[in-house]
Amino acid sequence: MTLTNQDISDLVSFRHELHRHPEISGEEEQTAKRVFAFIEDTNPAQILTGLGGHGVAAVYDSGHDGPTILFRSETDALPIEEISSIPHRSTVPGKSHMCGHDGHTAILAAMARQLGRDGPAKGRVVLMFQPAEETGAGAAGVVADPRYENIRPDFAFSLHNLPGTPLGHVRLKEGVVNCASRGMRIVLEGKTAHSSMPETGTSPMLAVSRLMPELAKLGGGSFTEDEFAMVTVTHTQMGEAVFGIAPGRAEVWATLRTRLDEPMAQLCADAEEVAIGIADEHGLKLTIDYHEIFVASINDAGAVAHLRAALDAEGIRHDDKELPMRASEDFGIFGHGSKSAMLFLGAGTDHPALHNPDYDFPDDLIAIGSRIFMRAARNILG
């Protein structure tokens, strides 16, 4: 279960190539081709492409009965301008790998190298290079693909690098690790007017000024409680950028967040009730739709036990500090029908934070991450 010096060199070069050519959610066509080219010569029994958009799944099948284990990485980048001066900095204006998905992909590519030399003794390993994690569409698209049934796993594992935690140190716990969330877009429509005669139109201005604080009030409960709920207004736009027209249309965007999936329906209903009441009061037409829907990520106790055993066998320190997180992660949907668990791998205490414009994935984590996952695979499948 070791990587050669040549492997490490190739994997770092592969990661840097992905970093130089970032593609955001839904656009990962060339990334998928690069992944395919890198893993093709590791001789998987099957490579599926186009899963959930631009997803790639490599299947390493022992030919003997046994569990199917899926390891997931993400392939999408972010719409952020990179400001670093590293040699492999992004070559695409306004887009960059500021969340480390290039590194997560390299970890699975490292597993492909090792599985190609020495496959599982029983069952199957599926390496799932998943698109569109940042929007929540990728995992849902993969699971909805009819071909997923042929690779549906007994266990599903994933990881995310975590700046602020010592390099190589792991955070891992049972139960909730990431919140459910969804984006709510509220559109208010009235009638424009000349700015000298606003009374002849129907402006959404007062409605917007009331709606934003009323939505924020819907949050409540301590984050340690299952009833926790949170609403964050993230964007608003009203009218045109001119001085001569009183506005007739506005949008308010908010992120709704709950610790568990079940309270989300009630939080949505409460937010809709507030929006309906304010729109009616001000004589405005109301439209509501939802985007970027993430279910809660809940680590299965049995899956966590396998990861802990792998960490202990590899001598990697771990604890459950700083978990769960309020942030969302679309890996949670893999837990609907499979035993799943996600761990968080320290990127360094002084490392730039995720989504910062000067972030870069630490290459040392490629070997560490692949060691953990390979040990888990060997422990389960032999």
C-alpha positions as CSV (number, residue, x, y, z in Angstrom):
1,M,0.0,0.0,0.0
2,T,2.9,2.3,-0.7
3,L,3.4,5.0,-3.4
4,T,6.8,5.1,-5.2
5,N,8.7,8.3,-5.6
6,Q,7.7,8.3,-9.2
7,D,4.0,8.0,-8.2
8,I,4.3,11.0,-5.9
9,S,5.9,13.0,-8.6
10,D,3.2,12.0,-11.1
11,L,0.4,12.7,-8.7
12,V,1.7,16.1,-7.7
13,S,2.1,17.0,-11.4
14,F,-1.4,15.8,-12.0
15,R,-2.8,17.9,-9.1
16,H,-0.9,21.0,-10.4
17,E,-2.4,20.4,-13.9
18,L,-5.9,20.4,-12.5
19,H,-5.1,23.5,-10.4
20,R,-3.9,25.3,-13.5
21,H,-7.1,24.5,-15.4
22,P,-10.0,24.9,-13.0
23,E,-13.6,24.3,-14.1
24,I,-16.6,25.4,-12.0
25,S,-19.7,23.3,-11.2
26,G,-21.3,21.9,-14.3
27,E,-18.4,22.7,-16.6
28,E,-15.9,19.9,-15.6
29,E,-15.7,18.4,-19.1
30,Q,-11.9,18.8,-19.5
31,T,-11.3,17.9,-15.9
32,A,-13.1,14.6,-16.5
33,K,-11.0,13.9,-19.5
34,R,-7.8,14.5,-17.5
35,V,-9.0,12.1,-14.8
36,F,-9.9,9.5,-17.4
37,A,-6.5,9.8,-19.0
38,F,-4.7,9.4,-15.7
39,I,-6.5,6.4,-14.4
40,E,-7.1,4.5,-17.7
41,D,-3.8,2.6,-17.5
42,T,-4.5,1.4,-14.0
43,N,-6.8,-1.2,-15.7
44,P,-10.0,-0.9,-13.8
45,A,-12.7,-3.4,-14.7
46,Q,-14.9,-0.6,-15.8
47,I,-14.8,3.2,-16.2
48,L,-18.2,5.0,-16.2
49,T,-18.3,8.6,-17.6
50,G,-20.9,11.3,-17.7
51,L,-22.3,10.4,-14.3
52,G,-24.3,13.3,-12.8
53,G,-23.0,15.5,-15.5
54,H,-19.2,15.1,-15.8
55,G,-18.6,12.4,-13.2
56,V,-16.2,9.6,-13.7
57,A,-16.3,6.3,-11.8
58,A,-13.5,3.7,-11.9
59,V,-14.5,0.2,-10.7
60,Y,-11.8,-2.2,-9.4
61,D,-13.6,-5.6,-9.2
62,S,-12.0,-8.6,-7.5
63,G,-14.4,-11.0,-9.3
64,H,-15.3,-12.5,-5.9
65,D,-18.3,-11.9,-3.7
66,G,-18.0,-9.1,-1.2
67,P,-19.0,-5.6,-0.3
68,T,-18.8,-2.6,-2.7
69,I,-16.9,0.3,-1.2
70,L,-17.1,3.8,-2.8
71,F,-14.6,6.6,-2.3
72,R,-15.7,10.0,-3.5
73,S,-13.8,13.1,-4.5
74,E,-15.0,16.3,-6.0
75,T,-13.7,17.8,-9.2
76,D,-15.2,21.3,-9.5
77,A,-13.5,24.6,-8.8
78,L,-14.8,28.0,-7.6
79,P,-15.6,31.4,-9.3
80,I,-12.7,33.1,-7.4
81,E,-9.8,35.0,-8.8
82,E,-6.6,33.4,-7.5
83,I,-4.1,36.0,-6.1
84,S,-1.1,33.7,-5.4
85,S,2.1,33.6,-7.3
86,I,2.7,29.8,-7.2
87,P,4.0,28.3,-10.4
88,H,0.9,26.2,-10.9
89,R,-1.6,29.1,-10.3
90,S,-4.8,29.1,-12.2
91,T,-4.6,30.1,-15.9
92,V,-8.4,30.8,-16.1
93,P,-9.4,34.3,-15.1
94,G,-12.0,34.4,-12.3
95,K,-11.8,30.6,-11.6
96,S,-9.6,28.6,-9.2
97,H,-9.3,25.5,-7.0
98,M,-9.7,27.4,-3.7
99,C,-11.4,24.5,-1.9
100,G,-8.8,21.8,-2.6
101,H,-10.9,19.6,-4.9
102,D,-7.9,19.2,-7.1
103,G,-6.1,17.6,-4.1
104,H,-9.0,15.3,-3.2
105,T,-9.0,14.1,-6.8
106,A,-5.3,13.4,-6.7
107,I,-5.9,11.3,-3.5
108,L,-8.3,9.1,-5.4
109,A,-5.9,9.0,-8.4
110,A,-3.2,7.7,-5.9
111,M,-5.6,5.0,-4.9
112,A,-6.1,4.1,-8.6
113,R,-2.3,3.6,-9.0
114,Q,-2.3,1.2,-6.0
115,L,-5.4,-0.7,-6.9
116,G,-4.1,-1.1,-10.4
117,R,-1.2,-3.0,-9.0
118,D,-2.9,-4.9,-6.3
119,G,-6.7,-5.0,-6.4
120,P,-9.1,-6.0,-3.7
121,A,-9.2,-9.7,-2.6
122,K,-13.0,-9.6,-2.6
123,G,-15.8,-7.3,-3.5
124,R,-15.3,-4.0,-5.4
125,V,-13.8,-0.6,-4.9
126,V,-15.4,2.3,-6.8
127,L,-13.5,5.6,-7.2
128,M,-16.1,8.3,-7.8
129,F,-14.7,11.5,-9.2
130,Q,-17.9,13.6,-8.7
131,P,-18.7,17.0,-10.3
132,A,-20.6,20.0,-9.0
133,E,-20.2,19.6,-5.3
134,E,-20.3,23.3,-4.7
135,T,-23.8,23.7,-6.0
136,G,-25.2,20.5,-4.4
137,A,-26.1,19.2,-7.8
138,G,-23.3,16.7,-8.3
139,A,-24.0,14.0,-5.8
140,A,-27.7,14.2,-6.4
141,G,-27.1,13.8,-10.2
142,V,-24.8,10.8,-9.7
143,V,-27.3,9.0,-7.4
144,A,-30.1,9.7,-9.8
145,D,-28.2,8.3,-12.8
146,P,-29.7,4.8,-13.6
147,R,-26.1,3.5,-13.9
148,Y,-25.5,4.2,-10.2
149,E,-27.6,1.2,-9.2
150,N,-24.9,-1.0,-10.7
151,I,-22.2,0.5,-8.5
152,R,-24.4,1.4,-5.4
153,P,-22.0,0.8,-2.5
154,D,-22.4,-0.9,0.9
155,F,-20.0,1.7,2.3
156,A,-19.2,5.2,1.0
157,F,-16.3,7.3,2.2
158,S,-15.0,10.8,1.5
159,L,-12.7,13.5,3.0
160,H,-12.2,17.2,3.0
161,N,-9.1,19.1,3.8
162,L,-9.4,21.4,6.8
163,P,-7.2,24.5,7.2
164,G,-6.8,25.5,10.8
165,T,-6.1,21.9,11.9
166,P,-2.6,20.5,12.1
167,L,-1.3,19.1,8.9
168,G,-2.3,15.4,8.6
169,H,-4.4,15.4,11.8
170,V,-7.9,14.0,11.3
171,R,-11.3,15.2,12.7
172,L,-13.9,12.4,12.7
173,K,-17.1,11.7,14.6
174,E,-20.3,9.7,14.4
175,G,-23.6,11.4,13.6
176,V,-24.1,14.9,12.0
177,V,-21.0,16.4,10.6
178,N,-22.5,18.9,8.1
179,C,-25.8,20.8,8.0
180,A,-28.6,20.6,5.6
181,S,-29.1,23.8,3.6
182,R,-30.8,25.3,0.6
183,G,-30.9,28.7,-1.2
184,M,-34.2,30.5,-1.3
185,R,-34.8,33.1,-4.0
186,I,-37.7,35.4,-3.4
187,V,-38.9,37.6,-6.2
188,L,-41.2,40.6,-5.6
189,E,-42.9,42.3,-8.5
190,G,-44.9,45.5,-8.6
191,K,-44.9,48.3,-11.2
192,T,-42.2,50.8,-12.2
193,A,-42.8,54.6,-12.1
194,H,-41.0,57.8,-12.9
195,S,-38.8,58.6,-9.9
196,S,-40.5,62.1,-9.6
197,M,-43.9,60.3,-9.3
198,P,-43.3,57.1,-7.3
199,E,-46.9,57.1,-6.2
200,T,-48.0,56.0,-9.7
201,G,-46.2,52.7,-9.3
202,T,-45.8,49.9,-6.8
203,S,-42.3,49.7,-5.4
204,P,-41.0,46.7,-3.5
205,M,-38.7,48.9,-1.5
206,L,-40.6,48.8,1.8
207,A,-41.3,45.1,1.4
208,V,-37.6,44.4,1.0
209,S,-36.6,46.4,4.0
210,R,-39.1,44.4,6.1
211,L,-38.4,41.0,4.6
212,M,-34.7,40.8,5.2
213,P,-34.8,41.2,9.0
214,E,-37.9,39.1,9.3
215,L,-36.2,36.2,7.6
216,A,-33.2,36.5,9.8
217,K,-35.4,36.2,12.9
218,L,-36.5,32.7,11.9
219,G,-33.3,31.2,13.0
220,G,-33.1,29.8,16.5
221,G,-31.8,27.1,18.8
222,S,-28.3,26.3,19.8
223,F,-26.1,24.6,17.3
224,T,-25.7,21.7,19.7
225,E,-29.4,21.0,19.5
226,D,-31.2,19.1,16.7
227,E,-33.8,21.9,16.4
228,F,-31.1,24.4,15.3
229,A,-32.1,26.6,12.4
230,M,-30.5,29.6,10.7
231,V,-31.4,32.0,7.9
232,T,-28.7,34.2,6.3
233,V,-29.7,36.8,3.8
234,T,-27.0,36.6,1.1
235,H,-28.0,38.9,-1.7
236,T,-30.6,41.5,-2.7
237,Q,-31.2,43.5,-5.9
238,M,-33.9,46.1,-6.6
239,G,-34.7,48.0,-9.7
240,E,-32.3,49.2,-12.3
241,A,-29.1,51.2,-11.7
242,V,-30.6,54.5,-12.8
243,F,-31.9,57.6,-11.1
244,G,-35.0,58.2,-13.2
245,I,-37.0,55.0,-12.4
246,A,-38.7,54.0,-9.2
247,P,-38.2,50.2,-8.9
248,G,-40.9,47.7,-9.8
249,R,-39.0,44.5,-9.0
250,A,-36.7,43.1,-6.4
251,E,-35.0,39.8,-5.4
252,V,-34.0,38.7,-2.0
253,W,-31.7,35.6,-1.6
254,A,-31.3,33.7,1.6
255,T,-29.6,30.5,2.8
256,L,-31.7,28.3,5.0
257,R,-29.8,26.0,7.3
258,T,-30.8,23.2,9.7
259,R,-28.8,20.6,11.6
260,L,-31.0,17.8,10.4
261,D,-33.1,17.2,7.3
262,E,-36.5,17.0,9.1
263,P,-36.6,20.6,10.4
264,M,-35.9,22.0,7.0
265,A,-39.5,21.6,5.7
266,Q,-40.8,23.7,8.6
267,L,-38.1,26.4,8.2
268,C,-39.1,26.7,4.5
269,A,-42.8,26.9,5.4
270,D,-42.1,29.6,8.0
271,A,-40.0,31.6,5.5
272,E,-42.6,31.3,2.8
273,E,-45.3,32.5,5.2
274,V,-43.3,35.6,6.1
275,A,-42.7,36.3,2.4
276,I,-46.4,35.8,1.4
277,G,-47.6,38.1,4.2
278,I,-45.3,40.9,3.3
279,A,-45.9,40.6,-0.4
280,D,-49.7,40.7,0.1
281,E,-49.4,43.7,2.5
282,H,-47.6,45.7,-0.2
283,G,-49.6,44.6,-3.2
284,L,-46.7,42.7,-4.8
285,K,-46.7,39.5,-6.9
286,L,-44.5,36.9,-5.2
287,T,-42.4,34.1,-6.7
288,I,-40.3,31.7,-4.6
289,D,-37.9,29.0,-5.8
290,Y,-35.1,26.9,-4.3
291,H,-31.5,26.3,-5.4
292,E,-28.3,24.5,-4.2
293,I,-30.1,21.9,-2.0
294,F,-27.9,20.0,0.4
295,V,-29.1,17.3,2.7
296,A,-27.4,16.8,6.1
297,S,-24.2,14.7,6.1
298,I,-24.6,12.1,8.9
299,N,-21.7,9.7,9.6
300,D,-22.8,6.1,10.1
301,A,-21.3,4.5,13.2
302,G,-20.1,1.4,11.4
303,A,-18.5,3.4,8.6
304,V,-16.8,5.6,11.2
305,A,-15.4,2.5,13.0
306,H,-13.8,1.4,9.8
307,L,-12.1,4.8,9.3
308,R,-10.9,4.9,12.9
309,A,-9.4,1.4,12.6
310,A,-7.6,2.6,9.4
311,L,-6.3,5.8,11.2
312,D,-5.1,3.8,14.2
313,A,-3.4,1.2,11.9
314,E,-1.6,4.0,10.0
315,G,-0.6,5.9,13.2
316,I,-2.6,9.0,12.3
317,R,-3.8,11.1,15.1
318,H,-7.5,11.9,15.2
319,D,-10.3,13.4,17.4
320,D,-13.8,14.8,17.0
321,K,-13.1,18.4,17.8
322,E,-14.8,21.2,15.8
323,L,-17.5,18.8,14.6
324,P,-20.2,19.1,13.4
325,M,-19.9,22.1,11.1
326,R,-22.5,24.6,10.0
327,A,-21.3,24.4,6.4
328,S,-23.0,22.0,4.0
329,E,-21.5,19.2,1.9
330,D,-23.4,17.2,-0.8
331,F,-21.7,13.9,0.2
332,G,-24.6,13.4,2.6
333,I,-26.9,12.0,-0.1
334,F,-24.6,9.0,-0.5
335,G,-25.7,8.0,3.0
336,H,-29.2,7.5,1.7
337,G,-29.0,3.8,0.9
338,S,-25.3,3.2,2.0
339,K,-23.3,3.4,5.2
340,S,-21.3,6.5,4.7
341,A,-18.7,8.6,6.6
342,M,-16.6,11.7,5.9
343,L,-13.4,12.7,7.6
344,F,-11.7,16.0,7.7
345,L,-7.9,16.1,7.1
346,G,-5.9,18.9,8.6
347,A,-4.2,21.2,6.0
348,G,-2.1,23.1,8.6
349,T,-2.8,25.5,11.5
350,D,-1.7,28.6,9.6
351,H,-2.9,27.5,6.1
352,P,-5.1,30.0,4.2
353,A,-8.8,29.2,4.7
354,L,-11.0,27.4,2.2
355,H,-12.4,29.8,-0.5
356,N,-9.6,32.3,0.3
357,P,-8.1,33.7,-2.9
358,D,-4.6,32.6,-1.8
359,Y,-5.5,29.0,-0.8
360,D,-3.6,26.0,-2.3
361,F,-4.0,22.4,-1.4
362,P,-0.9,20.9,0.5
363,D,0.6,18.3,-1.7
364,D,1.8,16.3,1.4
365,L,-1.8,15.4,2.0
366,I,-2.0,13.3,-1.2
367,A,0.0,10.4,0.3
368,I,-1.7,10.8,3.7
369,G,-5.2,10.7,2.4
370,S,-4.6,7.8,0.1
371,R,-3.0,5.8,3.0
372,I,-6.1,6.2,5.1
373,F,-8.5,5.2,2.4
374,M,-6.3,2.3,1.1
375,R,-6.0,0.9,4.7
376,A,-9.8,1.2,5.1
377,A,-10.4,-0.6,1.8
378,R,-7.9,-3.4,2.7
379,N,-9.3,-3.8,6.2
380,I,-12.8,-4.4,4.7
381,L,-12.0,-6.3,1.5
382,G,-8.6,-7.8,2.1
